[in-house]
Amino acid sequence: MKRTTSFLLAMLLAAGTWGSASAESNFAQQDQAGVGNGAFIEQTGIANEAYQSQPGDSNMADIIQTGDINYADQLQEGNSNDVTADQSGSENTVFQYQSGDANSAMTDQSGDQNYADQTQEGSGNDAYINQPGLSNEAYQYQIGDANSAVITQDGEMNYADQMQEGSANQAAIDQIGIENQAFQTQPGTGNTAEIIQDGEDNYADQLQAGEGNTAFIDQIGISNEAYQTQPGMDGLAEIFQDGSENFADQVQDGTGNVAYIEQVGDQNEAFQEQSGEYNNAVALQFGSLNVAEQIQAGSGNDATIEQTGDANLAIQNAQSTNNLAMIDQDGNLNIAAQLQDGDSNIALIEQRGDEMLAEQEQYGSSNSAYINQSGTENSAYELQDGIGNIAEIFQTGTHAGDVYGSAYGAEVIQTGDANTASVLQDGFDNYSLAQQSGNLNASTQIQSGTFNISTIAQSGTSNIATCIQQ
């Protein structure tokens, strides 16, 4: 064995390469065809294999393996490329391929049964994999110029996959734990994607097919899922999950859109979809079993959902320009929904309590709708179609709704322009309806007590009606 090793070393030195091997049954092979290349292999252990091939100029290849049954294969086609594989442990495998100029690839594996695969085709790309664990898998595939990809996995049976087809993209994955999965795909230019996972069985997927987009996912816990899709330009998407079995999905198609989801708790769901320009969506969930959905198509729309408690549902849909929608839920089993189709509308819902229902629909421009609920089992509905209408409902008490043949305890329906309706309810099982068609109408309804009914209907112009029940 000593004679065989000495003969191999002599052959490598004669070919202008450097290498060393110790222990038993290690194998090393180096092939270089070009000018100014450098190759180095060092193996300590049993049954390690190393292969290097460099058909180009000014390339540098290094393999260092300490342990048993490790495998490393490096191929560089081009000029001024640099590749390094450092493996300590047992049964680790690394494949590295570079075609082009001035690319850099490095894999560092300290553990057992880890697998790394790096492919670069282009110029000025940078790829790095670090796996100090057991049975982790990492894949990096880069086609283009000046891309950067980094994978760090510390744990067991984690899986990471990065694919970049374009220029100046940046991708980073950091996993700590067991059986986490992360995928990043960037067929675009100047995109940035980052995934951080700490826990078990988390899943994250990022797709950026555009320019100048930024996506960030941070998962802490068990069995969380997060998806981000950005086929647009200059978008920002962020997801933060802390808990178990949370689900988040963000889709942005357009320019300059911003989306943020934060989930703290268990089994929450959040979905955001934005198309157009400079829309903003925020969903905050603190508790368990909450559901939030936001859809915006247009420009300059702003939507916010904040849920504190359990099993709340919030839905927002805005179509057009410069609409503002906010839902704030603090309690359990509340439902809130907002639909806006027009320009410069404002819709606000606040719920403090349990099992309440609030719905708002606005068609037209410059309308304002506000619902404030505190108590238990209150329900309210507002519909406005026109320009410059204002609707307000305030409910405190219990069970305002589904008593007098209506699903709601308070209703405001306005068609026309510049109408104003206000409803104030405090008590038990009250019902009020304000229905106005025309322009410049105003109505006020105030109820306190039990089993009150109030109805106002106005059509025409500049009518005023007030109803007070105590």
Sequence and secondary structure as in RCSB ss.txt:
>XXXX:A:sequence
MKRTTSFLLAMLLAAGTWGSASAESNFAQQDQAGVGNGAFIEQTGIANEAYQSQPGDSNMADIIQTGDINYADQL
QEGNSNDVTADQSGSENTVFQYQSGDANSAMTDQSGDQNYADQTQEGSGNDAYINQPGLSNEAYQYQIGDANSAV
ITQDGEMNYADQMQEGSANQAAIDQIGIENQAFQTQPGTGNTAEIIQDGEDNYADQLQAGEGNTAFIDQIGISNE
AYQTQPGMDGLAEIFQDGSENFADQVQDGTGNVAYIEQVGDQNEAFQEQSGEYNNAVALQFGSLNVAEQIQAGSG
NDATIEQTGDANLAIQNAQSTNNLAMIDQDGNLNIAAQLQDGDSNIALIEQRGDEMLAEQEQYGSSNSAYINQSG
TENSAYELQDGIGNIAEIFQTGTHAGDVYGSAYGAEVIQTGDANTASVLQDGFDNYSLAQQSGNLNASTQIQSGT
FNISTIAQSGTSNIATCIQQ
>XXXX:A:secstr
 HHHHHHHHHHHHHTT EEEEEEES EEEEEE SSS EEEEEEEEES EEEEEE SBS EEEEEEEEES EEEEE
EEEES EEEEEEEEES EEEEEEEEES EEEEEEEEES EEEEEEEEES EEEEEE SBS EEEEEEEEES EEE
EEEEEES EEEEEEEEES EEEEEEEEES EEEEEE SBS EEEEEEEEES EEEEEE SBS EEEEEEEEES E
EEEEE SBS EEEEEEEEES EEEEEEEEES EEEEEEEEES EEEEEEEEES EEEEEEEEES EEEEEEEEES
 EEEEEEEEES EEEEEEEEES EEEEEEEEES EEEEEEEEES EEEEEEEEES EEEEEEEEES EEEEEEEE
ES EEEEEEEEES EEEEEEEEE  SSSSSSS SEEEEEEEES EEEEEEEEES EEEEEEEEES EEEEEEEEE
S EEEEEEEEES EEEEEE 
